[in-house]
Amino acid sequence: MPRFAAIYTYPWDLADEGVDAALDRIAGVAQQTEVQMATSYHISTYFLPHNPKRQIYFGEDGMVLFQPEAARYQRRRIRPRVSELVNGPHYYSALVDAIRNRGLRYGAWMVYAYNHHLARTYPDCAKQDALGNLSRAQLCVGNQETRAYFRTLTQEVLERFRPDSMFLESLSYLPFSYGFMNPKVFMEITPRDQYLLGLCFCQHCVIAASRSGMDSLQFREAVAKHLRASLPLNPTPELKVPVDQAWRDTAFDSRLAHYLATRTTTATRLYEEMTDLCHRHGTKTVDFAPDNEPVTGLNPERVIEVGDRFCLGEPEDARRWKAKWPKKEFLWSAEPPDTTPELAGRCRAALAAGADGFTFYNYGLLREENLRHIGDALKRL
């Protein structure tokens, strides 16, 4: 057996089925060693095949899945929204206790900047594009109120639930279309225009860039002018080229590169702060392996350097990452299409490439048959 096999889940998966029955499936059928349970989450509509109470669940648009301690947020501009499913102060902690009593590790699954409810409720904390549009799905990680809320929320989860690991989802800037709901985008937008639409030009990001020595207001207007002229036109083949490093380095007389460097400083410092907070509580961090595309504002080298565990999209990816970072843990993340009788071969390939273990998505979203495939595959390793 690998030393790490974690399955993602939502608290309602365990509460609705009965925590003992759910953990029987997780530990016994699926052979897992850790449960990554959501603490804060974004809107979704769920098909939950084996849930006895809500096989179809229309979720809430941004909530925490435990009862926060109100005193922690008294000085915070942003306050958490508690899910309607949280039926008391011990709803979440009782599930954590049950996980640990079963001999499993508990991981906290945290969603940060992707939050429709908070972006709508606190528009001054939301991301803003060059055209002045406020996002209704994304908070800005350069906003000081947003950062303070993330620190408080993370501190509370670490102190109260003492997770063995914490998945830091969307702790960064996010792409333009991330979080679109029922999008009506029928005309093509070029990759480069989408990239520009994904940049945040709220007052916090503009001020940060100005402090680095650029005229960020003038740059924002240059981007807006470009978009106002470009978006009404059908893209020609020459304009459908991808975003690449050469374009990022030279666009807008290299002002784009300057602005991106400021974003990298802003987002990476927050990420480093959150990982340090986790480490001070004895908690390992988990995240997707970063790429070199700076749309998130994260410096990939710094993310790898300060983080602990990183999830990979393909089994063979472990070879490349492990060669460069041998002391870090890399996990192949199996998605629902992977949970077939052929899963064992994919798992063996990941281990042969140097993977340290696996994550599986997602307990409540899989059928019982898929959970059996996961358990059978792990038994055969």
Secondary structure, 3 states (H helix, E strand, C coil): CCCCEEEEECHHHHHHHCHHHHHHHHHHHCCCCEEEEEEEECCCEEECCCCCCCCEEECCCCEECCCCCHHHHCCCCCCCCECCCCCCCCHHHHHHHHHHHCCCEEEEEEECCECHHHHHHCHHHEEECCCCCEEEEEECCCCHHHHHHHHHHHHHHHHHHCCCEEEEECCCCCCCCCCCCCCCCCCCCCHHHHHHHCCCCCHHHHHHHHHCCCCHHHHHHHHHHHHHHHCCCCCCHHHCCCCCHHHHHHCCCCHHHHHHHHHHHHHHHHHHHHHHHHHHCCCEEEEECCCCCHHHCCCHHHHHHHCCEEEECCCCHHHHHHHHCCCCEEEEEECHHHCCCCHHHHHHHHHHCCCCEEEECCHHHCCHHHHHHHHHHHHCC
